[in-house]
Amino acid sequence: MKPRPRILVVEDEDAIAQGLVLNLQRKEYDVDLATDGAQALTRAEEENYDLILLDVRLPEVDGFEVCRRLRERNDFTPVVMLTARSQPDDIVFGLKVGADDYLNKPFDLAELLARIEVRLRRQTWGSATDDDSRDTPKLPTRVEFGDYWIDFSTFQAKTRSGVVELSHKELSVMRVFLSRPNQVVTRRELLTEVWELPNHPNTRVVDNVIVALRKSFEENSWRPQHIHSVRGVGYRFTP
């Protein structure tokens, strides 16, 4: 019998917090609650969660900073942010610090539960035996290109800096590239497949990940051998 997914809810408004916990438990998830950012960071360090549902406006440490610190210590647990803020720059900032998804309050419960389910399924992306994406073919566990390699089972990669652990987003973008060698992949396609934000007005979050990947896999980012820019469209990956 498979273990039930574990979710950490981080929310300081009692009514919302209790409602979230109750509804997630009804979906047969194991749920813990943290009511401020400092408590959330402690719980995430002490326990292994499959997903963190994170409010932005929190006492002690806000949600943006919680997410940033998690990623800084190489904790890539999927994070879904909840916030009353709806400005595009806030959404972009949340994604840049490492959030996987973003939902504005007041939110539709059915939509939130559906997004959580999708994120939990995507946790298996690092496994070569899983293919939860209808558009992305399966890849071997370990893929080599040039002087580098990526191991999708461990999130590790040989880069210019040696063997390091890629972020979830970096790994997911490389998964798309490696499954479509020598093909043009648009920014919108990456935004759809990796971030699940097909209609988001700003693609800067994609470019930020590309910059990070070039630092890892290109000797000269101005003359890339692997990750090429296609002006006004997106990128093309050459193994």
C-alpha positions in Angstrom: 0.0 0.0 0.0 1.4 3.4 -1.0 2.0 5.9 1.8 -0.4 8.9 1.8 1.1 12.1 0.6 2.2 14.5 3.3 1.3 18.2 3.0 2.4 21.1 5.2 -0.1 24.0 5.3 1.4 27.3 6.3 -1.3 29.8 7.1 -1.8 32.2 9.9 -5.6 33.0 9.5 -7.3 30.4 11.6 -10.5 30.0 9.7 -8.7 29.5 6.4 -6.1 27.2 7.9 -8.7 24.9 9.5 -10.7 24.8 6.3 -7.6 23.8 4.3 -6.6 21.1 6.8 -10.1 19.6 6.9 -10.5 19.5 3.1 -7.0 18.1 2.5 -7.7 15.4 5.1 -10.9 14.5 3.4 -8.8 13.9 0.3 -6.8 11.4 2.4 -3.6 13.5 2.7 -1.6 13.6 5.9 -1.6 17.2 6.9 0.5 19.3 9.3 -0.1 23.0 10.1 2.4 25.8 10.7 1.1 29.3 11.6 4.1 31.4 10.8 7.2 31.3 8.6 9.7 30.4 11.2 7.6 27.4 12.3 7.3 26.4 8.7 11.0 26.3 8.1 11.5 24.3 11.3 8.9 21.7 10.3 10.2 21.4 6.8 13.7 20.7 8.1 12.5 18.1 10.6 10.0 16.3 8.4 9.7 15.1 4.8 6.8 16.6 2.9 5.5 15.9 -0.5 4.1 19.5 -0.9 4.0 22.8 1.0 0.9 25.0 0.7 2.4 28.4 1.6 0.6 31.7 2.4 2.6 34.8 1.5 1.6 37.2 4.3 2.9 35.5 7.4 4.3 36.7 10.8 7.9 36.2 11.6 9.1 35.3 8.1 7.0 35.9 5.0 6.2 33.3 2.4 8.6 34.6 -0.2 11.5 34.4 2.3 10.4 30.9 3.4 10.5 29.7 -0.1 13.8 31.3 -0.8 15.4 29.7 2.3 14.0 26.3 1.4 15.6 26.4 -2.0 18.8 27.8 -0.6 19.2 24.8 1.6 18.4 22.5 -1.4 14.9 21.6 -0.3 12.9 21.3 -3.6 9.6 20.2 -2.1 6.9 21.6 -4.4 5.5 24.9 -3.1 2.1 26.2 -4.0 1.7 29.8 -2.8 -1.5 31.4 -1.6 -1.9 35.2 -1.5 -4.2 38.1 -1.7 -1.7 39.8 -4.0 -2.4 39.6 -7.7 0.1 41.9 -9.3 2.2 40.1 -12.1 5.4 41.2 -10.5 4.4 39.5 -7.2 3.7 36.3 -9.2 7.0 36.5 -11.1 8.9 37.1 -7.8 7.2 34.2 -6.2 8.2 31.9 -9.0 11.8 33.3 -9.1 12.3 32.5 -5.4 11.3 28.9 -6.2 7.5 28.5 -6.0 6.0 25.9 -8.3 2.5 27.4 -8.5 0.6 30.5 -7.4 -3.1 30.9 -6.5 -4.8 34.1 -5.5 -7.2 34.5 -2.6 -10.1 34.0 -2.6 -9.5 30.8 -4.4 -11.8 28.1 -5.7 -11.4 25.0 -3.5 -11.8 22.6 -6.4 -9.1 24.3 -8.4 -6.7 24.3 -5.5 -7.3 20.6 -4.9 -6.7 19.9 -8.6 -3.5 21.9 -8.6 -2.2 20.0 -5.6 -3.0 16.7 -7.2 -1.1 17.7 -10.3 1.9 18.8 -8.3 2.0 15.6 -6.4 1.9 13.6 -9.6 4.8 15.7 -11.0 6.9 14.6 -8.0 7.7 11.5 -10.0 9.2 13.4 -12.9 12.7 12.6 -11.6 12.1 8.9 -12.2 12.8 7.3 -15.6 9.9 4.9 -15.1 7.3 7.6 -14.8 5.8 9.7 -17.6 3.0 12.0 -16.3 3.4 14.4 -19.2 1.5 13.5 -22.3 3.8 15.7 -24.4 7.2 14.7 -23.1 8.6 11.3 -24.0 10.3 9.1 -21.5 14.1 9.5 -21.0 16.7 7.1 -19.6 17.5 7.7 -16.0 20.9 9.2 -17.0 21.5 11.2 -20.1 24.9 12.4 -21.4 25.6 15.3 -23.7 29.0 16.9 -24.5 31.1 16.8 -21.4 28.1 16.7 -19.1 25.4 14.3 -17.8 22.1 14.5 -15.9 20.7 11.8 -13.6 17.0 12.2 -13.3 16.7 9.7 -10.5 18.9 11.8 -8.1 18.5 15.4 -9.5 22.3 15.4 -9.8 24.3 16.6 -12.9 27.9 17.0 -13.9 28.3 20.7 -14.7 31.2 23.1 -15.1 31.4 23.3 -11.3 31.4 19.6 -10.8 28.6 17.3 -9.7 25.7 19.4 -8.3 22.0 19.0 -7.6 19.8 20.8 -10.0 16.6 22.6 -8.9 13.3 21.1 -9.8 12.7 23.7 -12.4 16.2 23.3 -14.0 15.7 19.6 -14.1 12.3 19.9 -15.7 13.5 22.3 -18.4 16.4 20.0 -19.2 13.9 17.1 -19.4 12.0 19.0 -22.1 15.1 19.9 -24.0 16.6 16.5 -23.9 13.4 14.9 -25.1 13.3 17.3 -28.1 16.9 17.5 -29.4 17.6 20.0 -32.2 14.0 21.2 -32.1 12.8 24.8 -31.3 11.0 25.0 -28.0 9.1 28.2 -27.4 9.1 30.1 -24.1 5.3 29.6 -24.0 5.7 25.8 -24.3 8.2 25.8 -21.4 5.9 28.0 -19.4 3.1 25.6 -20.1 4.9 22.3 -19.5 7.2 23.2 -16.7 5.3 26.0 -14.8 1.7 25.1 -16.0 1.1 28.8 -16.6 0.2 28.8 -20.3 -1.5 32.3 -20.2 1.0 34.0 -18.0 1.9 37.4 -19.5 5.6 37.4 -18.5 8.1 34.8 -19.7 11.1 36.2 -17.7 10.9 33.3 -15.3 11.8 31.0 -18.2 14.8 33.1 -19.2 16.1 33.2 -15.6 16.2 29.4 -15.5 18.0 29.4 -18.9 20.6 31.7 -17.6 21.2 29.4 -14.7 21.4 26.3 -17.0 23.9 28.1 -19.3 26.2 28.8 -16.3 26.1 25.1 -15.5 26.5 23.6 -19.0 28.1 26.2 -21.3 31.8 27.2 -21.3 30.8 30.5 -22.9 27.2 31.6 -22.5 27.7 34.1 -25.3 28.5 31.3 -27.7 26.5 28.4 -26.4 27.1 24.9 -27.7 24.0 23.3 -26.3 21.3 25.8 -25.3 20.8 28.2 -28.3 18.5 31.2 -28.4 16.0 31.4 -31.3 15.4 35.1 -31.4 11.8 36.1 -30.6 10.7 32.5 -30.2 12.5 30.5 -27.6 15.4 28.0 -27.5 16.9 25.0 -29.3 18.9 22.3 -27.5 21.8 20.6 -29.3 23.2 17.5 -27.4 
